[in-house]
Amino acid sequence: MTAFGYMLELAQGHTPWLSPLLGGMPPETDGLLPYWLGAWAIQIASPLLSAELAVRFPFALLLVLTLLLTWHGISHLARSPGAQPVAFAFGGEAQPADYARAMADGGLLALMACLGLAQPTHETTSYLTQLCCTTLVFYALAASPHRKAIPLLALLAGLVGLVLSGAPALALLYGLGGATLCLWCPTEDTDARRRARAFALKVALLTLVAAALAWQLDLWRWRLAWPQENGKEWASLARLLVWFTWPAWPLALWTVWRWRRQILNRHVHRHLVLPLWFVLVSVVAALGTLPSDRALLLGLPALAALAAFALPTLRRSMSALIDWFTLLFFSISAIAIWVIWISTQTGFPAKPAANVAKLARGFEPEFSGLALTIALLASAAWCALVGWRAGRHRKAIWKSLVLPASGATLSWLLLMTLWLPMLNYARSDAPQVGAIVAAAGNPTCMHMHGLSRGQVAALHYHGSLRLLPLSDPPLCPWLLVAPPSETERHAKEPAPDLTPWSLHTVQGRPTEKTDTLALYRHNAP
């Protein structure tokens, strides 16, 4: 909602493009590219599409581009000489092109299966933009031995995109690491070594251009926050690493273990060192910045690449363990989603419906025939896929990752069909804003004090309200006040003078009692 508020202000021409404001407040993140993308989408699609629908399209395309770049990047890495399978004595081994496509298929499935990928990549925020730009850089460095112009264009777009998305430090680290990798080339071919060194020089120059752009736009910030600060704990970070990157991380560890001799060899094996560098940067960023999960998100494509290279050496017992865990986890999740939906629609069983009514006060269940049809088809496809996986078929190298990727897709699809009305009601600001506007008699403006950026955006969009700072004399008869946060209490900011105002009502969110807004009415003489 906060990002959408800035996009809407830009699209409507209410704020400058280079320094957008929302309720007089600048963005919390420095990257402007996500806001520009959303604002351009609103302007292009208007009036055919609503603003909230239009802003989704560029970010959906970014997710599609991320998946495509991941596939092609892993395919190029799999063509490296050190990644090729051992040749059989009498022939019959996989051809390099077929082997590369199979490895890319496995890597893409590993990325889709990661539990942490689902929610952040469906948000219209800078994190999805950073993920796509990171994957552009990853693809450019992976494809550099096999392509000429396209990797340079992808590298330029990725580095500049990272800078404009608020991550100039990551652009610098990716660029320097990529240039070093290109210089440390294991090939004995003189022409190939010369091309690699020329590309390394170009990577270094483009990295300097990106750093200069960040300096010119004043985007360099010191944002380190180690685990002992800001409530971070090592245990919570460890849990995040385990579930956010599942099931790619055990496969990636297996890759590192099985290829440890090649990694420690004086010759660089690009298919291992390149994704390792991206994963290392992501993990360090997760340990030293907030929010940790969004920093860890950027390492998932590279982690999926490492997971793919575990498939040729994966033991049957480990493959069976992944299959059984995935089958039980996602089947139970799907059954739970169905049971709760049936309970809210029919009242049987009664307990889940009662829990929903308690957690989401005021929610009225909705029925959609289209959503039910999609959910039934997805569930049937899952059952058919489980039957196919359990059957005796020709073993594909990516077969053990089919169930994890499909299970994650199934769960997300069920949530976005059966549970969508319930999730919208629980997470949206619309019910709270609607109650406030109705209590005030549908006014056109209100004064505000202490509201967050997200609250300002929600009141602008859902309530069609013009929000003004608190002034004397007041220009509007209504005032909205948010309770002070812990940070504001410690800062000892002065409370507003509410003597001329009378408390009219206090309205909370249906699913969060502590998230309240106090509505005051001016004591007109």
Buried (B, 14 or more C-beta within 10 A) or exposed (E): BBBBBBBBBBBBEEBEEEEBBBBEBEBEBBBBBBBBBBBBBBBEBEEEBEBBEBBBBBBBEBBEBBBEBBBBBBBBBBBBBBBBEEEEEEEEEBEBEEBBBBBBBBBBBBBBBBBBBBEBBBBBBBBBBBBBBBBBBBBBBBBBBEBEEBBBEBBBBBBBBBBBBBBBBBBBBBBBBBBBBBBBBBBEEEEEBEBBBEBBEBBBEBBBBBBEBBEEBEBEEEEEBEBEEEEBEEEEBEEBBEEBBBBBBBBBEBBBEBBEEBBEEEEBBBBBBBBBBBBBBBBEBBBBBBEBBBBBBBBBBBBBBBBBBBBBEBEEEBBEEBBEBBBEBBBEBBEEBBBBBBBBBEEEEEEBBEEBEEEBBEBEBEEEEEBBEBBEEBBEBBEEBBEEBEEEEEEEBBBBBBBBBBBBBBBBBBBBBBBBBBEEBBEBBBBBBBBBBEBBEEBEEBBBBBBBBBBBBBBBBBBEBEBBEBEEEBEBBBBBBBEBEEEEEEEEEEEBEBEBBEEBEEBBBBBEEEBBBBBBBBEEE
